[in-house]
Amino acid sequence: VQLQAFGGGLVQAGDSLRLSCAASGRSFSRYAMAWFRQAPGKEREFVAAISWSVGSTTTYADTVKGRFTIARNNTKNTAYLQMNSLKPEDTAVYYCAAENTDGTSSWILRHVVYDYWGQGTLVTVSS
């Protein structure tokens, strides 16, 4: 599967932004999807993930819980990350990732090795 992330931009603190991750290839609905981010000078970190299944499991990093929402539309082969109440510390390049896994637990979604990655989209939040 090939992934393309888009939707980043420059926003002010408190604003909202929605990232999209378009997937090409077969069987998108069988892939768990995730978002990671990497801020300047920092390691890449997990942000959110959603399982493949109907009635999908979602899991979030503590730093974004309650502000970000991950979702997927399997008919459009697209995953989303709705980001509300953005903070300057959310500034980073955001990457979407996919993995063909049957696992649906939060632990699996956080720790599975994601083999497929998009190119990243930059989100800049000004104070």
MARLUM-864124 format. One line per 4 residues: number of its first residue (from 1); their letters; for each residue x, y, z of N, C-alpha, C. Coordinates in pm, 1 decimal, always signed. Atoms other than C-alpha are relative to their C-alpha. Layout:
NUM = a = X,Y,Z,X,Y,Z,X,Y,Z; ...
***
This chain:
1 = vqlq = +84.3,-117.7,+0.0,+0.0,+0.0,+0.0,+88.9,+124.1,+0.0; -72.6,-126.9,+2.9,+120.2,+350.9,-79.3,-84.8,+106.5,+67.8; +69.5,-99.2,-79.6,+33.2,+642.0,+144.9,+44.0,+140.2,-37.3; -31.2,-140.1,+23.8,+13.5,+1013.7,+85.1,-73.3,+84.0,+102.5
5 = afgg = +57.1,-85.1,-103.5,-41.0,+1253.6,+372.9,-6.7,+143.2,-49.9; +12.3,-140.6,+35.4,-166.0,+1605.3,+322.5,-95.3,+68.7,+97.6; +89.1,-76.0,-86.5,-351.8,+1884.9,+498.1,+71.5,+85.4,+101.8; -74.9,-81.8,-93.7,-73.1,+2042.3,+699.7,-3.0,+146.9,-38.2
9 = glvq = -4.3,-142.2,+26.8,-21.5,+2412.6,+725.5,+40.5,+79.2,+122.5; -33.0,-92.5,-109.2,+41.4,+2714.6,+945.6,-129.6,+49.6,+62.4; +119.2,-42.9,-72.0,-222.2,+2783.0,+1208.6,+42.5,+66.2,+130.3; -25.3,-60.9,-130.2,-250.2,+2974.2,+1533.5,-41.6,-93.8,+111.8
13 = agds = +37.2,+79.0,-117.0,-272.7,+2823.3,+1877.9,-150.8,+8.9,+22.2; +143.3,+6.0,-20.1,-627.8,+2711.5,+1947.2,-79.1,-35.7,-123.7; +66.3,+33.0,+125.3,-709.6,+2651.2,+1583.0,-11.8,-151.2,-18.8; +17.2,+139.9,+35.9,-810.6,+2322.3,+1423.7,+56.0,-25.7,-138.9
17 = lrls = -53.5,+40.7,+129.1,-667.5,+2131.7,+1131.1,-34.1,-147.9,-17.8; +24.9,+141.0,+27.1,-754.4,+1802.1,+963.9,+100.4,-50.5,-101.7; -92.3,+68.2,+88.9,-489.3,+1581.4,+812.3,-69.7,-118.7,-64.7; +52.4,+115.2,+71.7,-573.0,+1320.8,+553.0,+115.4,-87.7,-46.3
21 = caas = -98.2,+95.6,+48.6,-386.2,+1010.0,+448.8,-70.2,-87.9,-103.7; +61.6,+76.0,+108.2,-485.3,+868.7,+112.1,+84.0,-122.2,-31.0; -69.9,+125.4,+25.3,-395.9,+506.9,+48.3,-36.9,-54.6,-136.8; +25.6,+68.8,+126.2,-360.3,+329.6,-281.3,+40.1,-145.2,+15.3
25 = grsf = -27.2,+142.2,-13.6,-352.7,-41.6,-331.9,-121.6,-72.5,+53.2; +114.1,+80.9,-38.9,-576.3,-323.0,-233.8,-10.5,-16.2,+151.3; +24.9,+44.1,-137.6,-730.4,-415.7,+96.4,+34.6,+103.3,+105.0; -25.0,-105.9,-99.6,-697.6,-80.2,+270.7,-72.1,-31.2,+129.8
29 = srya = +79.5,+23.8,-119.7,-967.8,-191.2,+510.3,+63.7,-101.5,+93.4; -66.0,+98.8,-83.9,-739.2,-466.6,+640.1,+119.4,+57.0,+75.6; -118.2,-59.4,-60.0,-470.4,-223.7,+753.2,-35.6,+84.9,+121.0; +4.0,-98.1,-107.6,-433.6,-59.3,+1087.5,+69.3,+126.3,-50.6
33 = mawf = -56.7,-127.8,+41.8,-358.3,+309.8,+1037.1,+44.3,+78.4,+122.3; -52.9,-77.1,-112.5,-154.7,+540.4,+1254.9,+56.9,+132.8,-48.7; -67.5,-127.4,+22.7,-19.8,+890.8,+1278.6,+114.1,+12.1,+99.7; -116.6,-30.9,-80.5,+324.1,+977.6,+1408.1,+39.3,+143.4,-31.3
37 = rqap = -50.4,-133.4,+28.5,+499.9,+1309.7,+1431.8,+144.2,+12.1,+45.4; -138.2,-25.8,-37.2,+853.0,+1438.5,+1451.6,+23.4,+149.7,+0.3; -29.7,-141.9,-15.9,+933.4,+1781.1,+1586.9,+148.1,+22.8,-25.5; -141.2,-30.0,+25.7,+1261.7,+1955.4,+1501.3,+86.8,-38.3,+118.7
41 = gker = -94.1,+38.4,-103.9,+1545.9,+1803.0,+1696.6,-48.1,-108.1,+93.3; +55.6,+104.5,-87.1,+1327.3,+1532.2,+1848.1,-22.0,-128.5,-77.5; +28.1,+128.3,+62.2,+1260.5,+1167.8,+1782.8,-146.8,-5.7,-44.0; +137.3,+22.8,+43.4,+952.5,+1053.7,+1600.8,-80.3,-62.0,+112.9
45 = efva = +83.1,+52.4,-107.8,+665.2,+984.2,+1837.8,-137.5,-39.5,-51.7; +134.4,+48.4,+31.0,+336.3,+801.5,+1822.7,-102.8,+106.5,+36.5; +106.3,-95.4,-27.4,+25.7,+1018.8,+1801.6,-133.7,-70.8,+18.5; +130.7,+65.3,-6.5,-277.9,+801.4,+1730.0,-2.5,-116.8,-97.2
49 = aisw = +15.7,+114.5,+89.0,-385.9,+476.0,+1569.5,-142.8,-49.8,+3.9; +133.4,+56.9,+11.2,-700.2,+301.2,+1454.4,+12.6,-137.5,-63.7; -8.3,+136.6,+51.8,-752.4,-67.8,+1391.7,-76.8,-13.2,-130.4; +61.1,+21.9,+130.1,-873.5,-218.6,+1069.9,-147.9,-28.1,+9.4
53 = svgs = +129.8,+65.6,-8.3,-1196.3,-364.1,+1199.2,-115.9,+98.0,+2.1; +124.4,-73.4,-17.6,-1552.4,-243.3,+1183.0,-18.1,+22.6,+149.8; +2.8,-33.4,-142.0,-1613.5,-67.0,+1510.8,+141.7,+13.4,+51.9; -145.1,-4.2,-19.5,-1247.6,+24.1,+1509.1,+40.4,+43.8,+139.1
57 = ttty = -65.7,-44.1,-122.3,-1033.7,+53.0,+1817.5,+86.3,+119.9,-32.7; -89.4,-114.4,+14.7,-858.7,+386.7,+1857.0,+82.2,+15.2,+126.8; -85.6,-26.1,-114.1,-572.5,+484.6,+2081.6,+81.1,+126.0,-27.5; -63.7,-130.0,+14.6,-395.0,+814.6,+2145.8,+115.8,+16.1,+98.6
61 = adtv = -102.5,-43.4,-94.2,-81.7,+953.3,+2297.7,-65.4,+90.7,+103.7; +58.4,-81.9,-107.7,-152.7,+1123.5,+2628.9,+2.8,+148.5,-35.0; -16.7,-141.9,+31.3,-32.9,+1453.5,+2486.9,-108.4,+53.6,-93.4; +101.4,-45.9,+94.5,-313.3,+1463.9,+2229.2,-140.0,-49.6,+35.6
65 = kgrf = +129.7,+58.1,-37.4,-592.8,+1271.8,+2400.0,-98.0,+109.7,+37.2; +101.9,-101.0,-25.9,-912.3,+1473.1,+2406.2,+3.6,+116.6,-96.8; -10.9,-109.4,+98.0,-788.5,+1711.1,+2135.2,+2.0,-53.0,-143.2; -12.8,+57.8,+133.5,-714.0,+1483.4,+1839.3,-95.0,-119.2,-13.1
69 = tiar = +85.3,+114.5,+28.7,-942.4,+1229.0,+1675.6,+45.5,-65.3,-129.3; -35.5,+74.7,+119.4,-836.4,+958.8,+1432.3,-123.9,-71.8,-51.3; +114.4,+66.2,+61.4,-1088.5,+816.2,+1188.9,+43.3,-56.5,-134.7; -30.1,+56.7,+130.7,-1100.7,+620.1,+866.1,-127.6,-15.3,-79.4
73 = nntk = +110.1,+24.8,+91.4,-1325.3,+590.6,+565.5,+49.2,-104.4,-98.8; -51.7,+108.5,+82.3,-1266.5,+255.0,+403.0,-51.0,+5.9,-143.9; +48.5,-12.3,+137.8,-1477.7,+338.5,+98.1,+82.3,+101.2,-78.1; -85.0,-100.3,+64.6,-1246.3,+631.7,+26.9,+148.4,-31.0,+15.7
77 = ntay = -140.3,+37.0,-23.5,-926.4,+451.7,+131.6,+78.4,+113.1,+65.1; -60.7,-117.7,-61.8,-848.6,+744.9,+356.1,-11.9,-6.3,+151.1; +0.5,-17.5,-145.1,-754.4,+796.3,+718.4,+15.2,+148.9,+28.7; +1.1,-141.3,-35.1,-790.5,+1125.8,+898.3,+54.7,+20.2,+141.5
81 = lqmn = -35.5,-41.5,-135.1,-649.8,+1307.2,+1197.6,-55.5,+139.7,+19.7; +59.3,-129.1,-32.6,-872.6,+1584.1,+1326.5,+71.5,+53.9,+122.5; -78.1,-58.0,-108.3,-665.2,+1814.1,+1544.0,-66.6,+130.2,+44.2; +64.4,-118.1,-57.3,-841.0,+2064.2,+1768.5,+85.6,+57.6,+111.7
85 = slkp = -71.3,-66.7,-109.5,-712.3,+2312.3,+2023.9,+150.9,-16.5,-14.2; -141.9,+20.4,+27.7,-370.7,+2305.1,+1865.3,+87.8,+90.2,+86.1; -97.1,-69.7,-83.0,-70.9,+2411.6,+2070.0,+131.9,+12.7,-75.7; -130.9,-12.0,+67.0,+273.2,+2532.9,+1963.0,+81.9,-127.8,+8.0
89 = edta = -76.6,+124.2,-14.1,+416.9,+2206.2,+2093.4,-50.3,-111.9,-91.7; +46.4,+95.8,+100.4,+211.4,+2022.7,+1830.5,+72.2,+19.2,-132.9; -75.3,-25.2,+122.4,+439.3,+2170.2,+1564.9,+92.4,-116.9,-30.4; -78.2,+117.5,+39.2,+595.1,+1881.0,+1374.8,-34.4,-37.0,-142.8
93 = vyyc = +38.0,+68.2,+123.2,+602.4,+1685.6,+1053.6,-80.8,-122.4,+40.4; +90.1,+110.2,-32.1,+314.0,+1441.6,+1071.1,+4.1,-104.2,-111.0; -7.6,+111.7,+92.7,+341.9,+1100.9,+908.2,-115.2,-96.5,+25.2; +94.8,+108.6,-17.2,+73.6,+846.0,+842.9,+71.8,-131.5,-31.2
97 = aaen = -61.0,+131.3,+14.7,+157.2,+478.4,+856.3,-108.2,-105.9,-3.1; +95.8,+110.1,+10.4,-12.8,+149.0,+783.5,+69.3,-132.2,+25.2; -51.0,+134.6,-23.8,+30.9,-210.4,+884.8,-114.4,-99.1,-12.3; +98.5,+105.6,+17.2,-155.2,-524.0,+786.1,+4.2,-90.6,+123.3
101 = tdgt = +2.8,+77.6,-123.1,-236.1,-658.5,+1128.5,-144.5,-25.0,+42.1; +132.0,+32.7,-53.2,-535.4,-834.3,+1276.8,-18.2,+52.3,+141.8; +5.8,-45.6,-137.1,-451.3,-692.2,+1615.4,-87.6,+121.9,+15.4; +88.3,-114.1,-22.6,-704.0,-453.1,+1759.5,+19.7,+63.3,+136.9
105 = sswi = -19.3,-58.8,-131.8,-576.8,-386.7,+2108.4,+81.5,+127.6,-10.2; -74.5,-125.4,-1.1,-438.1,-47.4,+2198.6,+150.8,-27.7,+5.2; -142.3,+31.8,-13.4,-106.0,-209.5,+2293.3,+59.9,-36.6,-136.1; -49.8,+39.9,+131.4,-69.3,-368.6,+1951.5,+8.9,+120.2,-92.4
109 = lrhv = +1.2,-115.0,+88.7,-166.3,-52.0,+1769.8,+115.4,+95.8,+30.9; -109.7,-89.7,-37.9,+96.9,+142.4,+1964.0,+137.0,-59.7,-29.9; -132.2,+62.5,+2.8,+379.0,-111.7,+1935.2,+30.3,-79.8,-126.4; -27.6,+73.3,+123.1,+335.9,-289.9,+1603.2,+97.5,+79.1,-86.3
113 = vydy = -91.6,-67.5,+91.8,+604.4,-213.2,+1347.3,-78.0,+32.8,-126.3; +72.5,-43.3,+118.2,+438.9,-11.2,+1075.6,+95.8,-2.3,-119.6; -88.4,+19.5,+114.6,+585.6,-108.0,+740.6,-20.7,+101.9,-111.5; +32.4,-90.9,+109.2,+419.9,+149.1,+518.5,-15.8,+142.3,+54.4
117 = wgqg = -3.3,-137.7,-49.4,+473.6,+522.3,+553.8,-28.6,+99.1,-113.0; +17.0,-110.8,+91.7,+360.1,+838.9,+384.7,+117.8,+95.4,+10.1; -115.3,-89.6,+10.9,+590.1,+1128.7,+305.1,+2.9,+109.4,+106.2; +1.3,-101.6,-105.0,+485.5,+1358.1,+590.1,-60.3,+131.2,-46.4
121 = tlvt = +55.9,-132.0,+27.5,+303.7,+1687.3,+609.6,+28.5,+89.0,+121.2; -45.6,-88.3,-107.2,+422.5,+1986.4,+812.8,-116.0,+76.3,+60.3; +96.4,-79.0,-76.3,+203.8,+2135.8,+1081.0,+78.5,+96.9,+86.8; -65.8,-102.6,-79.1,+318.8,+2463.7,+1232.3,-106.1,+78.1,+76.0
125 = vss = +96.3,-69.6,-84.7,+130.5,+2614.9,+1524.6,+70.8,+118.1,+63.8; -61.3,-120.5,-56.1,+216.4,+2972.1,+1613.0,-71.5,+40.6,+128.0; +56.7,-40.4,-130.4,+162.6,+3113.8,+1961.0,-62.2,+138.2,-8.3
***
